[in-house]
Structures are given as C-alpha cells and as structure tokens.
Amino acid sequence: MIAETVCSAVSAAGLGIAAITAYRKRFLSATRIFAYSLVPVGLVLTGVVGWVADIAFKPSVWLGFGMLAVAWLLFITTRAVERRSGGTRKERKAAARAAEPDAVAPAASAPSLPDRTGAQPQTAARPAPQAKAAEPRTAAPTEDFTDIEEILKKHGI
C-alpha cells in the first residue's frame, strides 16, 4: 500500500516536471521525462511493486540472498587460492601426463610459438645462422649514392 502511494507520487512529480519542461519549449526532453514518469505507475499496475515488497519483507528471502552471497564468496575464494598456488585443472592434467613413463616431452611436439612476452623460445635443434660470404659484385652500380651515404653518416646511421 505504501509502495503504491510512493510510486504514484513519484509519477505525479514526473508529470509536473514534464509539463514545466514542455512549457519551456523543450518538447524532446519533456517527452522523455513523461516516459520516465509513467514507469512507476506501470510497475504498480503490473504487480511488480507488490511482488518486490513481498520479497523485501520476508526473512526467508533474505536468508536465500545470504546463501547466494556465501556461495559467491566461496567461489571467489577458491578461484583466488587456485590462482595463487598455480594449480589449475589443465596444469594438473599436464603434470599427470608428464609423470607417465610413456609420456612424450611437451616441447618435443610443441610448435615454436612466441611466449606471452613475445620472445621466441630457444631450441637446441635449431642450427645457428651461417654468415653469408661476401660475394664480389660483378657489375658496377650505375647511380652514385655518395650523397645518401653522407646523409646517413651525418645522422649516425
């Protein structure tokens, strides 16, 4: 009963503000305020306000909210402990596979992708790059690049 009265008062105040806004020739804002002021009355007429009032004043409902909060806290706590210890389900499975006698080394078949920092993993199987022998040029360049070389030397390149 009180909730319906409060919603009706809020709606009446909104309608008054919409009328003043429309009087000031701000019709778009007045229409928007009018729409917002109809929401509380619509909630009363659909029964949502009564339902919310029934929920708000029942101790069993608050007990249910308390249980949901405890469950949420337990989920968050276990997640934090799991992250701190580094023991996720995937890591435990990988450790169990590595403990098997017939297990293949994880790096043996893994592609050489960069890690999170962007650095390429170092592998022993990769040969060191060979320095190319300087080949003598057979043809003389047709353009003179001395001015470009001077500019590069000037800038320290």
Z-matrix of the N, CA and C atoms (Angstrom, degrees):
N
C 1 1.441
C 2 1.526 1 110.58
N 3 1.316 2 115.86 1 -45.22
C 4 1.460 3 119.14 2 -179.77
C 5 1.526 4 109.73 3 -69.20
N 6 1.327 5 117.19 4 -39.44
C 7 1.464 6 120.60 5 -178.93
C 8 1.523 7 111.00 6 -62.98
N 9 1.333 8 117.18 7 -38.82
C 10 1.462 9 120.26 8 178.56
C 11 1.524 10 111.01 9 -66.45
N 12 1.311 11 117.05 10 -37.56
C 13 1.462 12 120.94 11 179.08
C 14 1.524 13 110.59 12 -67.10
N 15 1.328 14 116.48 13 -42.32
C 16 1.466 15 120.30 14 178.88
C 17 1.529 16 110.08 15 -63.98
N 18 1.319 17 117.66 16 -43.09
C 19 1.467 18 120.61 17 178.96
C 20 1.519 19 111.50 18 -63.47
N 21 1.315 20 116.98 19 -39.07
C 22 1.470 21 120.22 20 178.20
C 23 1.520 22 110.62 21 -65.70
N 24 1.343 23 117.54 22 -39.40
C 25 1.464 24 120.71 23 179.04
C 26 1.526 25 111.09 24 -66.90
N 27 1.309 26 116.82 25 -41.12
C 28 1.468 27 120.54 26 177.91
C 29 1.520 28 110.07 27 -63.42
N 30 1.309 29 117.27 28 -40.77
C 31 1.458 30 121.45 29 179.34
C 32 1.524 31 111.19 30 -65.89
N 33 1.330 32 117.16 31 -41.66
C 34 1.467 33 120.59 32 178.91
C 35 1.530 34 110.24 33 -64.98
N 36 1.320 35 117.43 34 -40.73
C 37 1.464 36 120.33 35 177.97
C 38 1.526 37 110.06 36 -63.27
N 39 1.318 38 117.68 37 -41.74
C 40 1.458 39 121.34 38 178.08
C 41 1.513 40 112.33 39 -62.79
N 42 1.335 41 116.64 40 -39.29
C 43 1.465 42 119.79 41 178.07
C 44 1.524 43 110.54 42 -65.56
N 45 1.338 44 117.13 43 -38.34
C 46 1.467 45 120.25 44 177.76
C 47 1.523 46 111.27 45 -64.74
N 48 1.325 47 116.99 46 -43.14
C 49 1.463 48 120.42 47 178.18
C 50 1.526 49 110.62 48 -64.70
N 51 1.323 50 117.71 49 -37.97
C 52 1.466 51 121.49 50 177.49
C 53 1.520 52 110.56 51 -63.90
N 54 1.342 53 117.67 52 -39.10
C 55 1.467 54 120.85 53 179.38
C 56 1.530 55 110.77 54 -66.02
N 57 1.334 56 116.79 55 -41.50
C 58 1.467 57 119.75 56 178.73
C 59 1.525 58 110.20 57 -65.82
N 60 1.316 59 117.46 58 -39.38
C 61 1.467 60 121.30 59 179.26
C 62 1.525 61 110.57 60 -66.08
N 63 1.321 62 117.54 61 -39.05
C 64 1.467 63 120.52 62 178.31
C 65 1.525 64 110.49 63 -68.48
N 66 1.326 65 117.93 64 -34.15
C 67 1.469 66 121.83 65 177.55
C 68 1.531 67 110.16 66 -63.72
N 69 1.326 68 117.19 67 -30.27
C 70 1.465 69 122.32 68 179.37
C 71 1.531 70 111.62 69 -85.33
N 72 1.307 71 117.65 70 11.23
C 73 1.467 72 125.03 71 176.30
C 74 1.533 73 112.95 72 65.57
N 75 1.303 74 116.13 73 31.46
C 76 1.475 75 121.31 74 174.67
C 77 1.530 76 106.83 75 -111.69
N 78 1.340 77 114.62 76 74.07
C 79 1.457 78 120.84 77 -169.99
C 80 1.526 79 113.24 78 -70.05
N 81 1.331 80 117.94 79 -34.80
C 82 1.458 81 120.17 80 -179.92
C 83 1.531 82 110.45 81 -65.58
N 84 1.323 83 116.63 82 -45.38
C 85 1.466 84 120.14 83 177.43
C 86 1.523 85 110.90 84 -66.22
N 87 1.323 86 116.91 85 -38.27
C 88 1.468 87 120.57 86 179.63
C 89 1.526 88 110.74 87 -63.71
N 90 1.320 89 116.99 88 -39.98
C 91 1.463 90 120.32 89 178.89
C 92 1.519 91 110.77 90 -65.93
N 93 1.343 92 116.68 91 -39.96
C 94 1.455 93 120.90 92 178.69
C 95 1.540 94 110.59 93 -65.13
N 96 1.310 95 117.94 94 -44.04
C 97 1.471 96 121.68 95 178.21
C 98 1.524 97 110.26 96 -63.88
N 99 1.328 98 116.81 97 -39.54
C 100 1.469 99 121.02 98 177.79
C 101 1.529 100 110.38 99 -61.14
N 102 1.335 101 116.45 100 -41.85
C 103 1.469 102 120.46 101 179.32
C 104 1.522 103 110.52 102 -63.92
N 105 1.337 104 117.09 103 -43.22
C 106 1.468 105 119.99 104 177.92
C 107 1.521 106 112.03 105 -64.68
N 108 1.311 107 117.09 106 -34.03
C 109 1.463 108 119.15 107 -178.54
C 110 1.527 109 112.46 108 -74.03
N 111 1.322 110 117.97 109 -19.01
C 112 1.460 111 120.67 110 177.33
C 113 1.530 112 112.31 111 -80.26
N 114 1.327 113 118.30 112 -18.44
C 115 1.460 114 122.00 113 -176.33
C 116 1.531 115 112.25 114 -62.25
N 117 1.347 116 121.25 115 -48.23
C 118 1.470 117 118.88 116 -179.33
C 119 1.531 118 113.59 117 -60.47
N 120 1.322 119 117.21 118 -39.65
C 121 1.472 120 119.90 119 178.64
C 122 1.526 121 110.33 120 -66.61
N 123 1.320 122 116.15 121 -39.22
C 124 1.461 123 119.78 122 177.44
C 125 1.517 124 111.40 123 -63.05
N 126 1.335 125 117.70 124 -38.92
C 127 1.457 126 120.56 125 178.01
C 128 1.522 127 111.42 126 -66.33
N 129 1.335 128 117.13 127 -36.87
C 130 1.471 129 120.38 128 177.82
C 131 1.523 130 109.93 129 -66.14
N 132 1.345 131 117.36 130 -44.95
C 133 1.456 132 120.74 131 -176.59
C 134 1.531 133 112.63 132 -68.69
N 135 1.324 134 118.20 133 -29.16
C 136 1.469 135 119.90 134 178.74
C 137 1.522 136 112.76 135 -82.66
N 138 1.325 137 117.78 136 -13.24
C 139 1.456 138 120.79 137 178.49
C 140 1.509 139 114.04 138 93.54
N 141 1.308 140 117.20 139 2.60
C 142 1.463 141 120.56 140 -179.33
C 143 1.519 142 110.61 141 -65.32
N 144 1.322 143 117.37 142 -39.11
C 145 1.466 144 121.14 143 -178.24
C 146 1.521 145 110.27 144 -64.16
N 147 1.313 146 117.51 145 -42.50
C 148 1.465 147 120.82 146 177.33
C 149 1.516 148 111.81 147 -63.94
N 150 1.313 149 116.45 148 -40.21
C 151 1.463 150 120.81 149 178.67
C 152 1.521 151 111.01 150 -64.17
N 153 1.330 152 117.04 151 -43.61
C 154 1.459 153 121.35 152 179.14
C 155 1.525 154 110.01 153 -66.07
N 156 1.319 155 117.23 154 -39.48
C 157 1.466 156 119.92 155 178.59
C 158 1.528 157 110.46 156 -64.81
N 159 1.327 158 117.39 157 -38.84
C 160 1.468 159 120.14 158 177.03
C 161 1.523 160 111.02 159 -64.38
N 162 1.325 161 116.57 160 -38.77
C 163 1.459 162 120.08 161 179.81
C 164 1.525 163 110.79 162 -69.14
N 165 1.321 164 116.25 163 -40.69
C 166 1.464 165 120.07 164 -173.76
C 167 1.521 166 112.53 165 -67.58
N 168 1.304 167 118.77 166 -26.36
C 169 1.464 168 120.72 167 -174.05
C 170 1.522 169 113.70 168 -108.73
N 171 1.332 170 118.82 169 15.51
C 172 1.458 171 121.96 170 176.61
C 173 1.525 172 109.37 171 -104.53
N 174 1.328 173 118.64 172 126.45
C 175 1.470 174 120.29 173 178.82
C 176 1.533 175 112.82 174 -64.77
N 177 1.321 176 118.30 175 -32.08
C 178 1.464 177 119.76 176 -179.43
C 179 1.527 178 111.09 177 -65.78
N 180 1.321 179 117.08 178 -33.18
C 181 1.463 180 120.32 179 177.65
C 182 1.521 181 109.93 180 -66.78
N 183 1.331 182 116.94 181 -42.87
C 184 1.462 183 120.31 182 178.72
C 185 1.525 184 111.20 183 -66.89
N 186 1.323 185 117.23 184 -32.64
C 187 1.463 186 120.76 185 174.76
C 188 1.542 187 110.10 186 -64.09
N 189 1.317 188 115.84 187 -40.85
C 190 1.460 189 120.44 188 177.15
C 191 1.523 190 111.93 189 -63.51
N 192 1.343 191 116.93 190 -42.82
C 193 1.463 192 120.36 191 176.41
C 194 1.527 193 110.42 192 -62.75
N 195 1.324 194 117.43 193 -37.81
C 196 1.455 195 121.38 194 177.56
C 197 1.521 196 111.43 195 -63.61
N 198 1.326 197 117.03 196 -41.96
C 199 1.468 198 120.58 197 178.44
C 200 1.531 199 110.97 198 -65.22
N 201 1.313 200 116.68 199 -40.24
C 202 1.465 201 119.73 200 176.55
C 203 1.529 202 110.85 201 -62.90
N 204 1.323 203 117.08 202 -39.16
C 205 1.465 204 120.58 203 178.42
C 206 1.525 205 110.95 204 -65.61
N 207 1.321 206 117.65 205 -41.35
C 208 1.467 207 120.76 206 178.35
C 209 1.525 208 110.21 207 -64.37
N 210 1.328 209 117.42 208 -42.19
C 211 1.465 210 120.83 209 178.57
C 212 1.526 211 110.65 210 -62.23
N 213 1.319 212 116.60 211 -42.25
C 214 1.452 213 121.18 212 178.94
C 215 1.530 214 110.25 213 -63.23
N 216 1.318 215 117.76 214 -44.01
C 217 1.460 216 121.35 215 178.27
C 218 1.531 217 111.68 216 -62.41
N 219 1.338 218 116.83 217 -38.65
C 220 1.467 219 119.86 218 177.92
C 221 1.528 220 111.24 219 -65.33
N 222 1.338 221 116.82 220 -40.99
C 223 1.463 222 119.96 221 177.17
C 224 1.528 223 110.91 222 -61.86
N 225 1.319 224 116.49 223 -45.81
C 226 1.460 225 120.98 224 -178.66
C 227 1.533 226 110.59 225 -64.84
N 228 1.335 227 117.23 226 -41.21
C 229 1.464 228 120.99 227 -179.07
C 230 1.521 229 111.04 228 -64.80
N 231 1.328 230 116.82 229 -45.66
C 232 1.465 231 118.90 230 -179.81
C 233 1.517 232 110.90 231 -65.42
N 234 1.298 233 117.51 232 -35.34
C 235 1.469 234 121.07 233 178.33
C 236 1.530 235 110.12 234 -65.46
N 237 1.342 236 116.76 235 -42.15
C 238 1.460 237 120.33 236 179.53
C 239 1.525 238 111.12 237 -66.06
N 240 1.332 239 117.28 238 -41.02
C 241 1.464 240 120.43 239 178.68
C 242 1.516 241 109.86 240 -65.55
N 243 1.308 242 117.86 241 -40.60
C 244 1.458 243 121.73 242 179.85
C 245 1.529 244 111.03 243 -64.00
N 246 1.326 245 117.17 244 -41.22
C 247 1.460 246 120.35 245 178.74
C 248 1.521 247 111.20 246 -68.23
N 249 1.317 248 116.64 247 -38.31
C 250 1.460 249 120.18 248 -178.22
C 251 1.523 250 111.01 249 -67.76
N 252 1.339 251 116.79 250 -39.45
C 253 1.462 252 119.45 251 -178.82
C 254 1.521 253 111.61 252 -81.79
N 255 1.316 254 117.88 253 -16.31
C 256 1.458 255 121.16 254 179.13
C 257 1.512 256 112.92 255 78.01
N 258 1.298 257 117.87 256 13.32
C 259 1.452 258 120.46 257 -177.00
C 260 1.504 259 112.34 258 -101.75
N 261 1.307 260 117.46 259 83.59
C 262 1.452 261 119.88 260 174.53
C 263 1.516 262 109.11 261 -89.14
N 264 1.282 263 116.05 262 170.21
C 265 1.456 264 120.98 263 -179.19
C 266 1.524 265 110.96 264 -62.83
N 267 1.327 266 117.01 265 -40.39
C 268 1.463 267 120.81 266 179.59
C 269 1.523 268 110.93 267 -64.29
N 270 1.328 269 116.58 268 -40.80
C 271 1.465 270 119.55 269 -179.95
C 272 1.520 271 111.48 270 -66.80
N 273 1.313 272 117.37 271 -37.91
C 274 1.460 273 119.97 272 178.38
C 275 1.521 274 110.29 273 -65.90
N 276 1.342 275 117.65 274 -39.73
C 277 1.459 276 120.46 275 177.93
C 278 1.526 277 110.86 276 -65.15
N 279 1.328 278 116.17 277 -40.97
C 280 1.464 279 119.66 278 178.80
C 281 1.523 280 110.82 279 -65.12
N 282 1.322 281 117.68 280 -38.21
C 283 1.464 282 120.91 281 178.41
C 284 1.525 283 110.29 282 -67.60
N 285 1.334 284 117.27 283 -36.99
C 286 1.459 285 120.19 284 178.85
C 287 1.530 286 110.65 285 -67.68
N 288 1.319 287 117.55 286 -38.26
C 289 1.465 288 120.77 287 177.82
C 290 1.528 289 111.04 288 -67.34
N 291 1.320 290 116.26 289 -37.63
C 292 1.459 291 120.03 290 -179.42
C 293 1.526 292 110.95 291 -69.51
N 294 1.332 293 117.29 292 -26.08
C 295 1.464 294 120.47 293 -179.48
C 296 1.522 295 112.04 294 -78.43
N 297 1.329 296 118.44 295 -15.57
C 298 1.458 297 121.66 296 179.18
C 299 1.529 298 109.18 297 -69.37
N 300 1.345 299 118.43 298 142.86
C 301 1.470 300 119.93 299 -177.65
C 302 1.522 301 113.78 300 -67.76
N 303 1.334 302 118.50 301 -29.81
C 304 1.462 303 121.31 302 -177.80
C 305 1.522 304 111.71 303 -92.70
N 306 1.310 305 117.27 304 10.03
C 307 1.454 306 120.01 305 -175.12
C 308 1.527 307 110.80 306 -71.14
N 309 1.306 308 115.21 307 142.75
C 310 1.455 309 121.89 308 177.01
C 311 1.520 310 107.33 309 -89.02
N 312 1.304 311 116.61 310 144.91
C 313 1.462 312 120.26 311 179.07
C 314 1.524 313 109.12 312 -60.43
N 315 1.340 314 117.98 313 137.14
C 316 1.468 315 119.19 314 -177.28
C 317 1.511 316 113.48 315 -62.38
N 318 1.322 317 118.39 316 -29.88
C 319 1.456 318 120.32 317 -178.12
C 320 1.519 319 112.37 318 -81.49
N 321 1.330 320 117.38 319 -10.92
C 322 1.459 321 119.50 320 -176.90
C 323 1.513 322 112.02 321 -69.37
N 324 1.312 323 117.29 322 -37.89
C 325 1.454 324 119.39 323 -177.89
C 326 1.512 325 112.93 324 -110.34
N 327 1.323 326 117.40 325 0.39
C 328 1.457 327 119.86 326 -178.30
C 329 1.521 328 109.99 327 -77.96
N 330 1.323 329 116.87 328 137.73
C 331 1.458 330 118.93 329 176.42
C 332 1.525 331 109.83 330 -71.00
N 333 1.301 332 116.09 331 156.05
C 334 1.461 333 119.33 332 -178.78
C 335 1.519 334 108.80 333 -87.96
N 336 1.324 335 115.06 334 81.68
C 337 1.453 336 121.82 335 176.95
C 338 1.513 337 108.71 336 -97.75
N 339 1.315 338 117.38 337 153.17
C 340 1.463 339 118.06 338 177.99
C 341 1.525 340 110.28 339 -68.46
N 342 1.332 341 116.16 340 147.38
C 343 1.453 342 119.81 341 177.87
C 344 1.526 343 109.56 342 -79.04
N 345 1.317 344 117.36 343 -171.16
C 346 1.464 345 121.15 344 -175.40
C 347 1.521 346 112.46 345 -63.29
N 348 1.308 347 117.80 346 -27.95
C 349 1.460 348 120.12 347 -179.69
C 350 1.517 349 111.86 348 -81.04
N 351 1.314 350 117.80 349 -11.66
C 352 1.453 351 121.68 350 177.98
C 353 1.517 352 113.02 351 96.62
N 354 1.336 353 117.50 352 -2.51
C 355 1.464 354 120.45 353 -179.70
C 356 1.516 355 109.93 354 -82.92
N 357 1.309 356 116.14 355 141.28
C 358 1.455 357 120.80 356 178.17
C 359 1.525 358 109.15 357 -74.89
N 360 1.330 359 118.91 358 139.34
C 361 1.461 360 119.86 359 177.27
C 362 1.519 361 110.75 360 -69.77
N 363 1.316 362 115.72 361 145.15
C 364 1.459 363 121.09 362 179.86
C 365 1.524 364 108.85 363 -89.00
N 366 1.314 365 117.10 364 128.79
C 367 1.458 366 121.46 365 177.38
C 368 1.515 367 108.89 366 -122.73
N 369 1.331 368 115.05 367 146.26
C 370 1.454 369 119.87 368 -179.38
C 371 1.520 370 111.12 369 -77.28
N 372 1.323 371 118.17 370 -23.71
C 373 1.455 372 121.05 371 -176.13
C 374 1.524 373 112.09 372 -76.27
N 375 1.308 374 117.53 373 -16.57
C 376 1.452 375 119.84 374 -177.46
C 377 1.527 376 109.43 375 -78.83
N 378 1.325 377 118.23 376 123.64
C 379 1.473 378 119.63 377 -179.67
C 380 1.524 379 110.58 378 -72.05
N 381 1.311 380 114.97 379 151.27
C 382 1.462 381 120.44 380 178.01
C 383 1.518 382 108.69 381 -70.93
N 384 1.312 383 117.62 382 141.88
C 385 1.469 384 119.08 383 -179.84
C 386 1.527 385 110.73 384 -66.90
N 387 1.313 386 115.32 385 136.91
C 388 1.465 387 121.62 386 -179.08
C 389 1.523 388 108.89 387 -88.19
N 390 1.316 389 115.45 388 139.69
C 391 1.458 390 119.90 389 176.69
C 392 1.529 391 108.03 390 -75.19
N 393 1.305 392 115.78 391 129.98
C 394 1.462 393 119.88 392 179.99
C 395 1.532 394 109.30 393 -75.78
N 396 1.298 395 114.24 394 138.32
C 397 1.463 396 119.03 395 177.65
C 398 1.517 397 108.48 396 -73.12
N 399 1.308 398 114.45 397 139.11
C 400 1.459 399 118.87 398 -179.77
C 401 1.519 400 109.26 399 -71.44
N 402 1.304 401 115.15 400 120.93
C 403 1.453 402 120.31 401 179.80
C 404 1.524 403 108.60 402 -93.08
N 405 1.298 404 116.40 403 136.62
C 406 1.471 405 117.96 404 178.39
C 407 1.522 406 109.78 405 -69.94
N 408 1.301 407 114.57 406 142.15
C 409 1.464 408 118.98 407 179.20
C 410 1.523 409 109.02 408 -77.55
N 411 1.278 410 113.55 409 136.60
C 412 1.466 411 117.81 410 -178.34
C 413 1.512 412 111.28 411 -88.50
N 414 1.322 413 117.21 412 -32.62
C 415 1.459 414 119.25 413 -177.47
C 416 1.525 415 108.92 414 -113.72
N 417 1.300 416 116.36 415 140.63
C 418 1.471 417 121.23 416 178.66
C 419 1.519 418 108.99 417 -76.59
N 420 1.336 419 116.91 418 141.73
C 421 1.468 420 117.98 419 179.17
C 422 1.522 421 111.04 420 -65.29
N 423 1.299 422 115.20 421 143.55
C 424 1.455 423 119.50 422 -177.34
C 425 1.521 424 111.71 423 -85.63
N 426 1.333 425 118.83 424 -19.54
C 427 1.455 426 120.89 425 -178.72
C 428 1.514 427 109.67 426 -109.16
N 429 1.309 428 115.66 427 151.19
C 430 1.448 429 120.73 428 179.49
C 431 1.533 430 108.52 429 -96.52
N 432 1.344 431 117.10 430 119.66
C 433 1.453 432 122.01 431 -177.86
C 434 1.530 433 111.92 432 -105.01
N 435 1.313 434 117.93 433 20.91
C 436 1.465 435 119.94 434 -177.17
C 437 1.524 436 111.77 435 -64.81
N 438 1.334 437 117.51 436 -38.10
C 439 1.465 438 119.49 437 179.88
C 440 1.528 439 111.26 438 -66.40
N 441 1.318 440 116.92 439 -36.41
C 442 1.460 441 120.66 440 177.90
C 443 1.521 442 110.05 441 -68.59
N 444 1.333 443 117.51 442 -41.12
C 445 1.452 444 121.43 443 177.71
C 446 1.513 445 111.44 444 -62.06
N 447 1.340 446 116.82 445 -39.53
C 448 1.456 447 120.50 446 178.66
C 449 1.539 448 111.54 447 -63.68
N 450 1.312 449 115.68 448 -42.27
C 451 1.474 450 120.19 449 178.78
C 452 1.525 451 110.31 450 -63.29
N 453 1.320 452 116.58 451 -42.21
C 454 1.464 453 120.31 452 179.29
C 455 1.515 454 111.18 453 -65.98
N 456 1.334 455 118.07 454 -40.80
C 457 1.462 456 120.75 455 177.75
C 458 1.520 457 111.52 456 -66.19
N 459 1.315 458 115.14 457 -36.05
C 460 1.471 459 120.78 458 179.33
C 461 1.531 460 111.32 459 -61.92
N 462 1.316 461 116.17 460 -37.16
C 463 1.467 462 122.29 461 179.58
C 464 1.532 463 112.50 462 -90.60
N 465 1.275 464 118.48 463 1.87
C 466 1.443 465 122.24 464 176.47
C 467 1.515 466 114.31 465 78.37
N 468 1.289 467 116.45 466 26.99
C 469 1.456 468 120.38 467 -179.52
C 470 1.505 469 109.77 468 -104.33
